[in-house]
Amino acid sequence: MLKVEVKKRLGAFTLDAAFEGAEQGITVLFGPSGAGKSSVLAAVAGALKPDAGRIALNGDPLFDSQARIDIPMERRRIGWVFQDARLFPHLSVEGNLRFGLKRAPAGERPIGFDEVIAVLGIGRLLERRPRDLSGGERQRVGLGRALLSQPRLLLMDEPLAALDAPRRHEILPFFEALKTRFGVPVLYVTHSLAEAVRLGDRMVVMRDGKVAAEGPVSEIVLRPDLMPAGAGGQIGAALDGEVAGHEGLLSTIRVGGWDFRVPRLDRRPGAAVRLYVLARDVMLALEPPRRISARNVLEGEITGIESEDRRVLVRVAHAGRELIATLTPDAVEDLGLRSGLKVWAVVKSVAIDGLNGGLLKALED
């Protein structure tokens, strides 16, 4: 587990952040530009020395101002992936990858060269030079080089920011494979809610150099106060479930006591899936609607009603899982909605197309 507590004065800006990263998977540092996210990464890597604080990885101190510990950057065993990949232009793809392998501690190479090439799909690129690669290909090679150094932690600083939408869609599945194939914990910096929802396990929200909130992604995204300004249309619920089966062009995803029917996913039954249901796509009914085109009619109970400007956010829960719906004040009044009331949430299948690219498109619209 990564534990961070750092203070650093940077001109007129003060970084004063404390949080814990997930033991496994991806911890997302989320927030607007200038919030201090990249400065935190630099401090963890050893490129920026805090004025005070402590940074520890799996119990081992990397920096401790009181104990006067400051492990050099090259001894921290931390991989770092930047926006521009920063490949060596005079080396081929294979040469860049083997440079990472040379940095691995002697006798410790659990992440194999052939495995990295296979998982990242870069076998056909080995003889090319960086100038002959697309942006997405360069990022995959940069990720492979970092993995081959056998890091205890991987830092990713807005790795998709310089890519266009098609290249982002292309590379996201490779980032997802990090969690299941290599087991290296990741600290991932982004200001994109779409990336945070799709990739993150734990989310740390930063504002003005401080941590505004931290916790599981599924909990943080349900808090409108933590979303970026103007992101009202992006508010929704991140729901972790598994594939229950397929029928025709639809897949059934079991999320607690709810079964969602979504456009068919290329996943085996039992596979883990994260859905993101936008609040703007959820309708509420006081009784089960019949003979409608929407494939998802989900029973639940209202657990909260929050008024925001000219809209109302209504929370609906069932078996420990929660959806959120955006309604007008008139709709709430006409239906007599209140906490504790049984309702049915109605969602079209095509509104829940997260893993087929719909999530990114919906959140970028």
RAURRA-V841862 format. One record per pair of residues at least 4 apart in sequence whose ideal C-beta (glycine too) atoms are under 6 Angstrom apart, sorted by the first residue. I is the first residue (numbers start at 1). J is the second residue. If there is no record, write none. Layout:
BEGIN
[[I;J] [I;J]]
END
This chain:
BEGIN
[[1;23] [2;21] [2;57] [3;20] [3;56] [4;19] [4;55] [5;18] [5;53] [5;54] [6;17] [6;43] [6;50] [6;53] [7;16] [7;50] [7;51] [7;52] [7;53] [8;15] [8;50] [8;51] [9;14] [14;209] [15;36] [15;39] [15;209] [16;209] [16;210] [17;40] [17;211] [19;204] [19;211] [19;214] [21;27] [21;187] [22;27] [22;201] [22;202] [24;185] [25;179] [25;201] [26;186] [26;188] [26;199] [26;200] [26;201] [27;187] [27;202] [28;188] [28;196] [28;200] [28;203] [29;37] [29;189] [29;204] [30;196] [30;203] [30;205] [31;35] [31;37] [31;205] [31;206] [31;207] [32;191] [35;206] [35;207] [36;206] [36;209] [37;189] [37;206] [38;157] [41;155] [41;157] [41;189] [42;47] [42;48] [43;48] [43;50] [44;55] [45;78] [45;80] [45;155] [46;73] [46;76] [52;65] [53;65] [54;64] [55;62] [55;63] [56;61] [57;62] [57;152] [57;153] [61;69] [62;71] [62;76] [63;70] [64;69] [71;75] [71;76] [77;151] [77;152] [78;151] [78;153] [79;146] [79;149] [79;151] [79;154] [80;155] [81;142] [81;143] [81;146] [81;156] [81;159] [82;86] [82;157] [83;158] [83;161] [83;162] [85;138] [85;139] [85;142] [87;96] [87;130] [88;96] [89;130] [91;95] [91;96] [92;127] [92;129] [93;125] [93;126] [93;128] [93;141] [94;126] [96;141] [96;145] [97;144] [97;145] [97;148] [100;145] [100;148] [100;149] [101;148] [103;149] [104;109] [104;149] [104;150] [108;150] [111;147] [111;150] [111;182] [116;120] [116;144] [116;147] [116;148] [117;122] [117;123] [119;177] [119;181] [120;140] [120;144] [120;174] [122;140] [122;141] [128;132] [133;137] [133;138] [135;163] [135;167] [136;167] [136;170] [136;171] [139;159] [139;171] [140;174] [153;185] [154;184] [154;186] [155;187] [156;188] [157;189] [158;189] [158;190] [160;168] [163;167] [163;168] [169;357] [175;199] [177;181] [178;182] [190;195] [190;196] [193;234] [193;363] [194;360] [194;363] [195;199] [196;200] [197;238] [197;276] [198;359] [200;217] [203;217] [203;220] [204;211] [204;214] [205;212] [205;213] [205;226] [206;211] [207;212] [213;226] [215;219] [215;220] [217;238] [218;238] [220;226] [221;238] [224;235] [227;231] [227;235] [233;280] [234;363] [235;279] [236;276] [236;277] [236;278] [236;279] [237;277] [237;323] [237;324] [238;276] [239;255] [239;275] [240;274] [241;253] [241;254] [241;255] [241;273] [242;254] [242;270] [242;272] [243;267] [243;269] [243;271] [243;273] [244;252] [244;254] [245;252] [245;269] [246;251] [246;264] [249;264] [250;261] [250;264] [251;262] [251;264] [251;265] [252;259] [252;261] [253;260] [253;262] [253;273] [254;259] [255;321] [256;319] [256;320] [256;321] [257;318] [257;319] [258;298] [260;296] [260;352] [261;295] [261;296] [261;349] [262;349] [262;352] [263;353] [265;355] [267;271] [275;352] [275;354] [276;354] [276;359] [277;323] [277;352] [278;362] [279;324] [279;325] [279;326] [280;326] [281;347] [281;351] [282;323] [282;325] [282;345] [282;347] [283;346] [284;325] [284;343] [285;289] [285;344] [288;297] [288;344] [294;346] [294;348] [295;349] [296;347] [297;344] [297;346] [298;345] [299;344] [300;316] [300;317] [300;318] [300;345] [301;342] [302;316] [302;339] [302;341] [302;343] [303;315] [303;317] [304;315] [305;314] [306;313] [307;312] [311;326] [312;327] [312;329] [312;332] [313;324] [314;325] [314;327] [315;322] [315;324] [316;323] [316;345] [317;322] [323;345] [327;331] [327;332] [332;337] [347;351] [353;358] [354;358] [354;359] [358;362] [360;364]]
END
